[in-house]
Amino acid sequence: VACMLDHPGVVLTTSGRSSITLALELLGVAPGEPVLLPTYHCPTMVAPAVTLGATPRFYALDAQGTPDLAALSQQDLSGVRVMLAAHYFGLPQPMQRIRAWCDARNIALIEDCAHALFGQADGRPIGRWGTLAIGSLTKFLPVSEGGCLVRGATAGLPVLQGRTLRSEVKAWV
């Protein structure tokens, strides 16, 4: 079964929330900049945007939990460069359609896999559709904290580095 942790570009973080924050920082989200977030959300999805001073702009979902792209297309999306789309309750969303919609508008896609660490969406492993993808390890593994960030195929983003053994030992001490 495909797993986000199998991706060669995975970086471990302390939580899904910290992964979202890091993703927004890597995408260069600036204070006041709008970020598209789903109307069905938890505070973990919204807090990173607020922390960075961005402006959450909520979009509607259809009955399957998929972004209502038709309704979104009718909105003024001036200044929007980032959208977060989630796989809810372990159910893969039709990411190919969402990715194409974002690409047509030059919007970076953060694929939120906090509830779907395993599986496939539209023939690709979970976490491979977004410009960046995030996951939450605490929902699937017996760990007290943990998240992950995966770089997509999009070029131009900085290469993420893991922490060195020395820095990990220093933090532990």
Secondary structure by P-SEA (a helix, b strand, c coil): cccccccccccccccaaaaaaaaaaaacccccbbbbbbccccccccaaaaaabbbbbbbbbccccccaaaaaaacccccccbbbbbbccccccaaaaaaaaaaaacbbbbcccccccccccccccccccccbbbbbccccccccccccccccccccccccccccaaaaaaaac
